[in-house]
Amino acid sequence: MSTLTQNSMTNHHAPSLVYQIGETLHVWQERYRTRRELSNWTARDLHDVGLSWSDIAVEAEKPFWRA
């Protein structure tokens, strides 16, 4: 007779997959938000952090799924 319980037969990879998908969606959302915010910075803001308008344009034009 088998000694396996229902609990030991469950797929333990599912929670980790759901977690990974959630993390990916969070990263994508954060990229979208920060790139949109960067496009609203002033010339002084950019100067303070050492970025140029061309740096911002390159970053802002990237799709959210690309790092």
DABEL-V713308 format. One line per field, one symbol per residue. ss: DSSP state (H for helix, E for strand, C for the rest). psi: psi as a letter, one per 30 degrees, with the letter a starting at -180 (. if undefined). Layout:
ss: ???
psi: ???
This chain:
ss: CCCCCCHHHCCCCHHHHHHHHHHHHHHHHHHHHHHHHHCCCCHHHHHHHCCCHHHHHHHHCCCCCCC
psi: kkgkleeffljffeeeeeeeeeeeeeeeeeeeeeeeeefglleeeeeeghlleeeeeeeffklffk.
